[in-house]
Amino acid sequence: MTIPFIDLKSQYQALKTSVDARIHKVLDHGQYIMGPEVKELEERLEAYTGARHCITVASGTEALLISLMALGIKPGDEIITTPFTFIATAEVIVLLGAVPVFVDIELDTCNINASLIEAAITPKTKAIMPVSLYGQPADMDAINAIAVRHGNIPVIEDAAQSFGAEYKGRKSCNLSSIGCTSFFPSKPLGCYGDGGAIFTNDDALAQAMREIRVHGQSKRYVHTRVGVGGRMDTIQCAVVLAKLERFDWEIEQRLVIGQRYNEWIDSAGLKRVQQRPDRTSVFAQYTILLDQREDVQKHFSDLGIPTTVHYPIPLNEQPAYKHLCCPDCTPVAQAVSKRVLSLPMGSDLSTFDQQSIMESLKSAVS
Ligand SMILES: *Cc1c(COP(=O)(O)O)cnc(C)c1O
């Protein structure tokens, strides 16, 4: 048995005609940088999320970096975030000389615990950066309310895993001052290389982000601010445009499979990441919690079923980061990082494979 962890081949087969046509159109018109597909994609994603501005960029990491740069983050500024995320979230903070202030997570959703944020705010706090982990939005309204109470601190949603998810009927990426997503191939909406996007309703921030994306350029060869080379390739935008054709269906499939997994796991008396009733997850990862993770992972691997751990080490325990913060101040993240295991998930995962995965899980823990 071979089940892919994420089945990008079947997805390409289903979309091959449109993807190929879209890519060939770019090859023919030759505007490989900032071609017409860039604007077309930005307009499509503005309509999709309801955000006033979408700025496509070179990656999800670049989206986060450009957002912090547009906010004018300086050395010594503090940014509140979660330790239980991909490294990029904290990396961009540290790259700018700012300080990540790690706040612990909720045990059930693994997202930042909004009720602990207020205690971490100081006069140096210049942004709050929650992550919508595994595809489920963090408690954005609670976080926004805290930010407003403390003088309108900007809130950046790291929505790299949650494009397409909803929170109280609103789309992820348009839930706070700024939303950042990634089109890395394995994300819920992926391209065939690196790509990302920033969303905001603030005209001045959007203008700053557009300039920073092109070396801080406001007019050709006039560099008003310091920027980066952060554009998304036209070909990658064309790929995302083709992928959008099937995206709603893919999300529906993910929800159906996620729900099915939930029922199986609950009836087997096992533990999993929970979804809150006021939001939908796009299940970028389907993640369970185990006490004997290594044994179960080995059992899966013996059966040819790939699994991964997102994430084995909280960021405040990473060698390059632990001196920046207290490594022991987020006990929930510490405990959860030893127990999480992500299972194969994706819109093209067959019912048969879903069943095999659940049977293997049950046999591994019995
Ligand atoms: C993938 C990811 C990123 C980075 O996105 P890239 O496009 O790979 O640069 C940032 N944050 C989180 C939570 C991610 O999962």
The ligand as an SDF file (V2000), in Angstrom:
LIG
                    3D

 15 15  0  0  0  0  0  0  0  0999 V2000
    4.2060   27.3070    5.4090 C   0  0  0  0  0  0  0  0  0  0  0  0
    4.1370   28.2880    6.4880 C   0  0  0  0  0  0  0  0  0  0  0  0
    4.8020   29.5430    6.4270 C   0  0  0  0  0  0  0  0  0  0  0  0
    5.7590   29.8960    5.3300 C   0  0  0  0  0  0  0  0  0  0  0  0
    5.2610   29.8220    4.0420 O   0  0  0  0  0  0  0  0  0  0  0  0
    6.2890   29.6280    2.8300 P   0  0  0  0  0  0  0  0  0  0  0  0
    5.4430   29.9050    1.6300 O   0  0  0  0  0  0  0  0  0  0  0  0
    6.8030   28.2480    2.8880 O   0  0  0  0  0  0  0  0  0  0  0  0
    7.3640   30.6450    2.9810 O   0  0  0  0  0  0  0  0  0  0  0  0
    4.6150   30.4350    7.4530 C   0  0  0  0  0  0  0  0  0  0  0  0
    3.8360   30.1350    8.5130 N   0  0  0  0  0  0  0  0  0  0  0  0
    3.2100   28.9590    8.6220 C   0  0  0  0  0  0  0  0  0  0  0  0
    2.3420   28.7120    9.8090 C   0  0  0  0  0  0  0  0  0  0  0  0
    3.3490   27.9840    7.6350 C   0  0  0  0  0  0  0  0  0  0  0  0
    2.7280   26.8060    7.7560 O   0  0  0  0  0  0  0  0  0  0  0  0
  1  2  1  0
  2  3  1  0
  2 14  2  0
  3  4  1  0
  3 10  2  0
  4  5  1  0
  5  6  1  0
  6  7  2  0
  6  8  1  0
  6  9  1  0
 10 11  1  0
 11 12  2  0
 12 13  1  0
 12 14  1  0
 14 15  1  0
M  END
$$$$
